[in-house]
């Protein structure tokens, strides 16, 4: 049942908050008493008479006519509507009820506060004086303050230069304004608060768009990256083709179209399962396994190399990307190179003889075949991480080669630690190599790191390793095998990553047989063996070494040249002290040259100047020895050409090059080369690496 009745509102100030609270209390009692629902209608709006906020929102003034509607199940609705209309038509509220009404108002205000604090949007309000009167939790989080620090504070103290102050002064709303508060980016609506045509302050509601701003920036970056990627794809010389999971070609770059000889428009949207069902792209699309280095010859004569990879996203095959390179011209050049393979090999061998050595070996001077052989072997050793054993007489340059191997290797940035095993007393060598702990012996006041620890990550050069005693050899073997050492007096095992280069002038094989050198250590060191020949076996290097040492030690002296007789005398000498002795001779000459600018024969030491060990006598003795061995010690007499072959082969083996052998035999370089070719000697003698 439903009944409706009009009533005139007689409260002095209309239905304000306190009156609305009284009405809500009265309606609550009537609903319990009569079991009815009550509504009020005014100005075309109908709201429940039990909601204080909605009643106040109607803004009903004194004298306004409102309609009351009551709905219920029985005749009691008539009693209810009469009681309601009588209550609404009175002039004032009973004073006794005021305290109870205040409780209702407070409860309703609490509900409003909870609603505002539950909002995701940030809310803040100021009064006509710019004082903060309202702020919710979302706003406090942005301000990074608590409510006590904010309420009743001037807005400019909390948010300097705030737009709230601008709206407070202008009394005009500002909508959709982007502002920055602390580290948050906000979109704000600022509206004046008008109550009963009276300006009461400003309300601002903010939406935090920081995440949206971040996403926008990321989208801009993605767009820029896409544009950059497009430029890269369009300018790269390799052809790129992208195929979807159905086999349809979705993208090709300009290079791809040029290589296959078709336009991009005719290629895109074709299906590879139709145009090349047995091709490599179709195979990868079916199997999901990459294929690299596939050589394909196209119908237009173009030869390509294709690398085809599956596109996997979230463990799902989404397509295929193919990268092709036109190798037609390379293939033609390769075929031409194959045609001239023998010639190329010959030129490479010749180039190896005259090429400049690796920069790391620039201090090992010389251009003879044997010198190049040593440098080539050292360069190969530098490319590995194996231990190296360098053999050679004192003064031949073993340390220079060791240093070169280190600086040409991938350990070049690590330390290069030199240890002269012969120069350190036997009772100190172990502590020098492996270090000691504090208190290990008298005088050990603090820990000392050994050479192996100092060389960690690099190379240790053990010069004259043949002079080490057996006990130290055992510890070095452990360092090689286990890559670890133990300091004297210590218990801790220290891990080391060290490459060992050892050198000696002694015959280690003989020492192994005599029990003076550990066999297991010998084979650990002799992984790569480099034998440096003495200077008397590479005398072609003497002019180069002479020039090097003059430039190295001349200082401010202006040396313009060297007499040829000096060079001849130096070549005649046997050099028992090898390169070190030659350097010593040059230093002695420069020390006594005074103001002269030309090195002459009289400046040489007497023992070199007076030697009669010249090349011609050496060659005569060589020929004589060969003839004696082959003729007088054998019964059979051979043809002259056989003796000639033996002599040339002997000379080439001894001197290591056509030029040096020719000088020794008193022949020309061309004659020796032709004879060697005639007798097939050059095939049996390896010049560079033996």
C-alpha positions in Angstrom: 0.0 0.0 0.0 1.1 3.6 -0.7 0.0 6.9 0.5 1.3 10.4 -0.3 0.8 13.8 1.4 2.2 17.3 1.1 3.5 19.4 3.9 5.0 22.9 4.4 8.4 23.2 6.1 8.3 25.7 8.9 11.7 25.4 10.5 13.4 28.8 10.7 16.4 27.8 8.6 14.8 25.1 6.6 16.1 21.5 6.9 19.7 22.1 8.0 22.0 19.5 9.5 20.5 19.4 13.0 16.9 19.3 11.7 17.9 16.6 9.3 19.3 14.6 12.2 16.1 15.0 14.1 14.0 13.9 11.1 16.3 10.8 10.7 15.8 9.9 14.4 12.0 10.4 14.1 11.8 8.3 10.9 13.8 5.5 12.5 11.3 5.3 15.4 8.3 5.4 12.9 9.8 2.6 10.7 10.1 0.4 13.8 6.6 1.3 15.0 4.7 0.9 11.8 7.0 -1.2 9.6 6.9 1.3 6.7 9.3 3.0 4.2 9.3 6.7 4.0 10.4 9.0 1.1 10.5 12.8 0.6 10.2 14.5 -2.8 11.3 18.1 -3.5 12.4 19.9 -6.6 11.9 16.8 -8.8 14.1 14.7 -6.6 13.0 11.8 -4.4 15.2 10.4 -1.6 14.7 8.2 1.5 13.8 10.2 4.6 16.2 8.1 6.6 19.4 9.5 5.0 20.7 12.6 6.6 23.2 13.4 3.8 20.5 13.1 1.1 18.0 15.2 3.0 20.5 18.0 3.5 21.4 17.7 -0.1 17.9 18.7 -1.2 18.5 22.2 0.3 14.9 22.7 1.6 14.2 26.2 2.9 11.5 27.5 5.2 8.1 27.7 3.4 9.0 25.0 0.8 6.2 22.5 0.1 7.5 18.9 0.0 5.7 15.6 -0.7 5.9 12.7 1.8 5.4 9.2 0.6 4.8 6.2 2.9 4.7 2.6 1.8 3.6 -0.4 3.9 1.5 -3.6 4.1 -1.5 -2.4 6.2 -3.6 0.5 7.2 -1.0 1.7 9.7 0.5 3.7 6.9 -2.1 6.4 7.4 -1.1 6.9 11.0 2.5 6.9 10.0 2.1 9.7 7.4 0.1 11.8 9.7 2.7 11.5 12.5 5.5 12.4 10.0 3.7 15.4 8.5 2.9 16.7 12.0 6.6 16.4 13.0 7.8 18.2 9.8 5.3 21.1 10.2 6.6 22.2 13.6 8.8 25.3 14.1 11.7 24.1 16.2 13.5 21.1 17.7 13.1 20.0 21.3 16.2 21.1 23.2 16.2 17.8 25.1 17.0 16.0 21.9 19.9 18.2 20.9 22.6 16.0 22.5 21.3 12.9 21.0 21.1 14.7 17.6 24.8 15.7 17.9 25.7 12.0 18.3 23.7 11.2 15.1 25.5 14.1 13.3 28.9 12.9 14.5 28.2 9.3 13.4 27.1 10.6 9.9 30.2 12.8 9.7 32.4 9.8 10.7 30.8 7.8 7.8 31.6 10.7 5.4 35.2 10.8 6.7 35.6 7.1 6.1 34.3 7.5 2.6 36.8 10.2 1.8 39.7 8.3 3.4 38.7 5.2 1.3 39.0 7.1 -1.9 41.9 6.2 -4.2 42.0 9.9 -5.3 43.8 12.4 -3.1 41.6 15.0 -1.5 42.5 18.3 0.2 40.5 21.3 1.1 41.3 24.8 2.4 39.1 27.5 4.0 38.8 31.2 2.9 42.1 32.0 4.7 44.1 29.3 3.0 44.1 27.0 6.1 43.9 23.2 5.4 40.5 21.9 6.7 40.3 18.5 5.1 42.9 15.9 3.9 42.5 12.2 3.2 44.9 9.3 3.6 45.8 9.2 -0.1 46.9 12.9 0.0 48.9 12.3 3.2 50.8 9.5 1.5 51.7 11.9 -1.4 52.7 14.6 1.1 54.6 12.0 3.2 53.1 13.7 6.4 50.7 12.7 9.1 47.4 14.5 9.6 48.6 16.4 12.7 51.4 18.1 10.7 48.9 19.2 8.0 45.5 20.2 9.5 45.1 24.0 10.1 48.4 24.7 8.4 48.7 27.3 5.7 48.5 25.6 2.3 51.8 27.3 1.1 53.6 25.7 4.1 52.6 22.3 3.0 52.4 22.7 -0.8 54.5 25.8 -1.9 53.0 27.8 -4.8 49.9 25.6 -4.8 47.1 26.2 -7.3 44.7 26.0 -4.4 45.7 29.5 -3.4 45.2 30.7 -7.0 41.7 29.3 -7.0 41.1 30.7 -3.5 41.8 34.2 -4.8 40.1 33.9 -8.2 37.2 31.8 -7.0 37.2 30.1 -10.4 37.6 26.4 -10.9 40.7 25.0 -12.6 40.2 21.5 -14.1 42.6 19.0 -15.4 45.8 20.7 -14.1 49.0 18.6 -14.1 51.1 19.2 -11.0 54.1 17.7 -9.3 54.1 17.1 -5.6 57.2 15.5 -4.1 57.9 12.6 -6.5 54.3 12.1 -7.6 52.8 13.4 -10.9 49.2 14.3 -10.3 46.2 15.5 -12.4 44.1 17.8 -10.3 40.6 19.4 -10.3 40.4 22.6 -8.2 36.9 23.9 -7.4 35.6 26.6 -5.0 33.3 25.5 -2.2 30.0 27.4 -2.3 27.4 26.9 0.4 24.2 29.0 0.4 25.8 31.3 -2.1 28.6 31.9 0.4 32.3 31.2 -0.6 33.7 28.8 2.0 37.1 27.7 0.5 38.6 25.4 -2.2 38.4 21.6 -2.7 41.1 19.8 -4.7 40.9 16.2 -5.9 44.0 14.6 -7.4 44.5 11.5 -9.5 48.0 10.0 -9.3 49.2 9.6 -12.9 52.8 8.8 -12.1 52.5 5.2 -13.3 50.7 6.4 -16.5 53.5 8.9 -17.0 56.1 6.1 -16.6 54.2 3.9 -19.1 54.0 6.9 -21.5 57.7 7.4 -21.3 58.3 3.7 -21.8 56.0 3.7 -24.8 57.9 6.7 -26.2 61.2 4.8 -25.7 59.7 1.7 -27.3 58.6 3.8 -30.3 62.0 5.4 -30.6 63.7 2.0 -30.3 61.4 0.6 -33.0 62.3 3.5 -35.3 66.0 3.0 -34.6 65.6 -0.8 -35.2 63.9 -0.1 -38.4 66.8 2.2 -39.5 69.3 -0.6 -38.6 67.3 -3.2 -40.4 67.0 -1.0 -43.5 70.7 -0.1 -43.6 72.3 -3.4 -42.7 73.9 -5.3 -45.6 72.6 -8.7 -44.5 69.2 -9.7 -45.8 66.6 -10.2 -43.0 63.3 -12.1 -43.4 60.7 -12.6 -40.6 58.1 -15.4 -40.9 55.1 -16.0 -38.6 54.0 -19.3 -37.1 51.9 -20.0 -40.1 54.8 -19.6 -42.6 53.7 -16.3 -43.9 56.5 -13.8 -44.7 55.7 -10.7 -42.6 58.9 -8.6 -43.1 61.9 -8.3 -45.3 64.5 -5.5 -45.4 65.8 -3.8 -48.5 69.0 -5.9 -48.5 67.0 -9.2 -48.6 64.9 -8.0 -51.6 68.1 -6.9 -53.4 69.8 -10.3 -52.8 66.9 -12.4 -54.0 66.1 -10.1 -56.9 62.5 -9.3 -56.0 60.6 -6.4 -54.7 59.5 -6.3 -51.1 55.8 -6.0 -52.2 56.0 -9.3 -54.1 57.8 -11.2 -51.2 55.7 -10.1 -48.2 52.6 -12.3 -47.4 54.0 -15.2 -49.4 53.9 -18.5 -47.6 57.2 -20.4 -47.4 55.4 -23.7 -47.2 54.1 -23.0 -50.7 57.1 -21.5 -52.3 59.9 -23.6 -50.7 58.3 -26.4 -48.6 61.6 -28.3 -48.4 63.7 -25.2 -47.7 65.7 -24.5 -44.6 63.1 -21.9 -43.3 60.3 -24.5 -43.6 62.5 -27.0 -41.8 63.2 -24.7 -38.9 59.5 -23.8 -38.7 58.6 -27.5 -38.4 61.4 -28.6 -36.0 62.1 -25.4 -34.0 65.8 -26.1 -34.3 68.2 -23.4 -35.6 70.3 -23.9 -38.7 73.5 -21.9 -39.3 75.8 -21.7 -42.3 73.4 -23.2 -44.8 74.8 -22.6 -48.3 72.0 -22.0 -50.9 72.4 -21.4 -54.7 69.4 -19.4 -56.0 67.9 -19.7 -59.4 69.3 -16.2 -60.3 72.8 -17.5 -59.8 73.3 -15.9 -56.4 75.0 -18.0 -53.7 73.9 -17.2 -50.2 74.8 -18.3 -46.7 71.7 -18.5 -44.5 71.4 -18.5 -40.7 67.9 -19.4 -39.7 66.7 -19.2 -36.1 63.3 -20.0 -34.5 61.5 -17.2 -32.6 60.5 -18.5 -29.2 58.2 -16.5 -26.9 57.0 -18.1 -23.6 58.2 -21.5 -24.8 56.0 -21.2 -27.9 57.3 -21.2 -31.5 56.1 -17.9 -32.9 57.9 -17.8 -36.2 61.3 -17.9 -37.9 63.9 -15.2 -38.6 66.3 -15.8 -41.5 69.5 -13.8 -42.0 71.2 -14.2 -45.4 74.5 -13.0 -46.8 75.4 -12.8 -50.5 78.6 -14.7 -50.9 78.6 -15.0 -54.7 81.6 -12.7 -55.1 83.4 -14.3 -52.2 82.7 -17.8 -53.7 84.3 -16.7 -57.0 87.3 -15.3 -55.2 87.6 -18.5 -53.2 87.6 -20.5 -56.4 90.3 -18.3 -57.8 92.3 -18.7 -54.6 92.0 -22.5 -54.9 93.4 -22.3 -58.5 96.5 -20.5 -57.1 96.9 -22.5 -53.9 100.5 -23.6 -54.5 101.6 -20.1 -55.4 99.8 -18.7 -52.4 101.5 -21.2 -50.1 104.9 -20.3 -51.6 104.3 -16.6 -51.1 103.1 -17.1 -47.5 106.3 -19.1 -46.8 108.5 -16.4 -48.3 106.5 -13.7 -46.5 107.0 -15.5 -43.2 110.8 -15.2 -43.7 110.8 -11.4 -44.2 107.8 -10.3 -42.1 108.1 -8.2 -39.0 107.7 -10.2 -35.8 104.9 -9.7 -33.3 105.3 -6.5 -31.4 105.8 -8.5 -28.2 108.9 -10.0 -29.7 110.3 -6.7 -31.1 113.3 -6.9 -28.7 114.4 -10.3 -30.1 116.3 -8.8 -33.1 117.1 -10.6 -36.4 115.8 -11.7 -39.7 117.6 -15.0 -40.3 115.7 -18.2 -40.9 116.5 -19.5 -37.4 115.5 -16.2 -35.7 112.1 -16.3 -37.6 111.8 -19.9 -36.6 112.2 -19.0 -32.9 109.7 -16.1 -33.1 107.2 -18.2 -34.9 107.4 -21.0 -32.3 107.1 -18.4 -29.5 104.0 -16.8 -31.2 102.3 -20.2 -31.4 103.2 -20.8 -27.7 101.7 -17.4 -26.8 98.3 -18.4 -28.3 98.1 -21.3 -25.8 98.1 -21.6 -22.0 100.6 -24.4 -21.8 103.9 -24.4 -20.0 107.0 -23.6 -22.1 110.6 -24.8 -21.8 113.2 -22.5 -23.5 116.6 -24.0 -24.2 119.7 -22.2 -25.2 123.1 -21.1 -24.2 123.6 -18.2 -21.8 123.2 -14.8 -23.5 121.0 -16.0 -26.4 117.9 -14.1 -25.3 115.8 -16.7 -23.4 114.3 -14.0 -21.1 113.3 -11.8 -24.0 111.4 -14.7 -25.7 109.8 -15.6 -22.3 108.7 -12.0 -21.9 107.4 -11.8 -25.4 105.3 -15.0 -25.0 103.7 -13.4 -21.9 102.9 -10.1 -23.5 101.6 -11.8 -26.7 99.3 -14.1 -24.7 95.9 -13.5 -23.1 97.7 -13.1 -19.8 99.4 -9.8 -21.0 97.4 -7.8 -18.4 98.6 -10.0 -15.6 102.1 -9.8 -13.9 105.3 -11.2 -15.4 107.5 -12.3 -12.6 111.2 -13.2 -13.2 113.1 -15.6 -11.0 116.8 -16.4 -11.6 117.0 -19.8 -9.9 120.8 -19.8 -10.1 121.2 -16.4 -8.5 119.2 -17.2 -5.3 121.0 -19.2 -2.5 119.7 -22.7 -2.1 118.5 -22.1 1.5 116.4 -19.1 0.3 115.0 -20.3 -3.0 112.0 -22.1 -1.4 110.9 -19.0 0.6 111.4 -16.8 -2.5 109.2 -19.0 -4.7 106.4 -19.9 -2.2 106.7 -17.3 0.6 106.5 -17.8 4.3 104.2 -17.1 7.3 105.0 -14.8 10.2 107.3 -16.7 12.7 108.1 -19.5 10.2 111.8 -19.0 11.1 114.1 -16.5 12.9 113.7 -13.1 11.3 110.2 -13.8 9.8 108.5 -10.9 11.4 105.6 -10.7 8.9 104.0 -12.8 6.2 105.8 -12.7 2.8 104.1 -13.6 -0.5 106.2 -15.8 -2.8 106.8 -15.3 -6.5 104.1 -17.8 -7.4 101.5 -15.7 -5.5 102.8 -12.5 -7.1 102.5 -14.0 -10.5 98.8 -15.1 -9.9 96.8 -14.4 -13.1 100.0 -14.0 -15.1 103.3 -15.7 -15.9 106.3 -16.8 -13.8 109.6 -17.1 -15.6 111.9 -19.6 -13.9 115.3 -18.9 -15.5 118.1 -21.5 -15.0 115.6 -24.0 -13.7 118.2 -26.7 -14.0 119.9 -25.3 -10.9 117.0 -26.1 -8.6 117.4 -28.9 -6.0 115.1 -31.9 -6.1 113.0 -30.8 -3.1 112.0 -27.5 -4.7 111.4 -29.3 -7.9 108.7 -31.4 -6.1 106.9 -28.3 -4.9 107.0 -26.7 -8.3 105.5 -29.9 -9.7 102.7 -29.7 -7.1 102.0 -26.0 -8.1 101.7 -27.1 -11.8 99.5 -30.2 -11.1 97.2 -28.8 -8.5 97.5 -25.1 -9.2 98.2 -24.5 -5.5 101.1 -23.7 -3.2 101.8 -23.7 0.6 103.8 -21.0 2.3 106.7 -22.1 4.6 105.4 -22.4 8.1 101.8 -22.2 7.0 98.9 -24.6 6.9 96.6 -22.9 4.4 96.6 -24.0 0.7 96.8 -21.0 -1.6 95.2 -21.4 -5.1 97.3 -19.9 -7.9 96.6 -19.4 -11.6 100.1 -19.2 -13.1 101.6 -20.1 -16.4 105.2 -21.3 -16.1 107.9 -20.5 -18.6 111.2 -22.2 -17.7 114.6 -21.7 -19.3 118.0 -23.4 -18.9 121.3 -23.8 -20.7 121.7 -27.3 -19.3 120.8 -30.6 -20.9 117.8 -31.5 -18.8 117.3 -34.9 -20.5 120.8 -35.9 -19.4 120.1 -34.6 -15.9 116.9 -36.7 -15.8 118.9 -39.8 -16.6 121.4 -38.9 -13.9 118.6 -38.4 -11.3 119.5 -34.7 -11.0 116.1 -33.5 -12.4 112.7 -34.9 -11.8 111.4 -36.7 -14.9 107.7 -35.9 -14.1 108.6 -32.2 -13.8 110.6 -32.3 -17.0 107.6 -33.5 -19.0 105.3 -31.0 -17.2 107.5 -28.2 -18.4 108.4 -29.5 -21.8 104.9 -29.2 -23.2 106.2 -26.6 -25.7 109.9 -26.5 -26.3 111.7 -23.6 -27.9 115.4 -24.0 -28.7 117.2 -20.6 -29.2 120.3 -21.1 -31.4 123.6 -19.5 -30.4 124.7 -16.3 -32.2 127.4 -18.3 -34.1 124.6 -20.2 -35.8 122.7 -17.1 -36.9 125.5 -14.7 -37.8 123.2 -13.1 -40.5 121.6 -11.3 -37.5 124.8 -9.6 -36.4 124.3 -6.4 -38.6 120.8 -6.0 -37.3 121.8 -6.6 -33.7 124.8 -4.2 -34.1 122.5 -1.4 -35.3 120.0 -2.1 -32.5 122.7 -1.9 -29.8 124.3 1.2 -31.2 120.9 3.0 -31.2 120.1 1.7 -27.7 123.4 2.8 -26.1 124.7 5.7 -28.1 123.0 8.4 -26.0 123.9 11.8 -27.4 126.7 10.5 -29.6 126.1 11.0 -33.4 127.2 7.7 -34.9 126.9 8.0 -38.7 128.1 4.5 -39.7 130.2 1.3 -39.2 133.2 0.2 -41.3 132.4 -3.0 -43.3 135.6 -4.5 -41.9 134.1 -4.2 -38.5 131.0 -6.2 -39.5 133.2 -8.8 -41.3 135.3 -9.2 -38.1 132.2 -9.5 -36.0 130.8 -12.2 -38.3 134.1 -14.1 -38.2 134.1 -14.3 -34.4 132.4 -17.3 -32.7 130.6 -15.4 -29.9 130.8 -17.8 -26.9 128.9 -15.2 -24.9 126.3 -14.9 -27.7 124.1 -11.8 -28.0 124.9 -10.6 -24.5 128.6 -10.5 -25.4 127.9 -8.6 -28.6 126.0 -6.0 -26.6 128.9 -5.7 -24.2 131.3 -5.2 -27.1 129.1 -2.4 -28.5 128.9 -0.7 -25.1 132.7 -0.8 -24.8 133.2 0.7 -28.3 130.7 3.5 -27.5 132.4 4.2 -24.2 135.8 4.9 -25.8 134.7 6.4 -29.2 135.1 9.9 -27.8 134.1 12.5 -30.5 134.3 10.1 -33.5 131.2 9.4 -35.4 132.3 6.3 -37.3 133.1 2.9 -35.9 136.3 1.4 -37.3 138.2 -1.9 -37.0 140.7 -0.6 -34.5 138.0 0.0 -32.0 137.2 -3.7 -31.6 138.7 -5.7 -28.8 141.9 -7.4 -29.8 140.5 -10.9 -29.3 137.9 -10.2 -32.0 140.0 -8.3 -34.4 142.8 -10.9 -34.5 140.6 -13.9 -35.0 141.2 -16.0 -38.1 138.0 -17.9 -37.8 136.6 -16.4 -41.1 133.8 -17.7 -43.3 136.0 -18.8 -46.1 138.1 -21.0 -43.8 135.0 -22.3 -42.2 133.5 -23.2 -45.6 136.7 -24.8 -46.7 136.8 -26.8 -43.6 133.1 -27.8 -44.0 133.7 -29.0 -47.6 136.9 -30.7 -46.6 135.2 -32.6 -43.7 132.3 -33.7 -46.0 134.7 -34.9 -48.7 136.9 -36.7 -46.2 133.8 -38.4 -44.6 132.2 -39.4 -48.0 135.3 -40.3 -50.0 138.2 -41.3 -47.8 136.2 -43.1 -45.1 134.0 -45.1 -47.6 135.0 -47.5 -50.2 132.4 -46.5 -52.7 133.1 -43.5 -55.0 130.0 -41.5 -55.9 129.3 -39.2 -58.8 130.3 -35.5 -58.3 126.7 -34.4 -58.2 126.1 -36.6 -55.1 128.9 -34.9 -53.3 127.6 -31.5 -54.4 124.2 -32.5 -53.1 125.7 -33.6 -49.7 127.7 -30.3 -49.4 124.7 -28.0 -50.2 122.4 -30.0 -47.9 125.0 -29.8 -45.1 125.5 -26.0 -45.6 121.7 -25.4 -45.6 121.2 -27.4 -42.4 124.0 -25.6 -40.7 123.2 -22.0 -41.8 119.4 -22.2 -42.1 119.0 -20.0 -45.3 120.0 -19.9 -49.0 121.8 -16.6 -48.4 124.0 -17.7 -45.5 124.8 -21.1 -47.1 125.8 -19.3 -50.3 128.2 -17.0 -48.4 129.7 -20.0 -46.6 130.2 -21.9 -49.9 131.4 -18.9 -51.9 128.4 -19.2 -54.2 125.5 -16.9 -55.1 122.1 -17.1 -53.5 120.6 -18.1 -56.9 123.0 -20.9 -57.5 122.4 -22.5 -54.1 118.6 -22.1 -54.5 118.6 -23.7 -58.0 120.9 -26.5 -56.9 118.7 -27.2 -53.8 115.6 -27.3 -56.1 117.4 -29.6 -58.6 118.4 -32.1 -55.9 115.0 -31.8 -54.0 116.7 -30.5 -50.9 114.3 -27.7 -50.2 111.5 -30.3 -49.7 113.5 -32.2 -47.1 114.6 -29.1 -45.1 112.0 -27.1 -43.2 113.0 -23.5 -42.9 110.5 -22.0 -40.5 109.3 -24.7 -38.0 111.0 -28.0 -37.4 
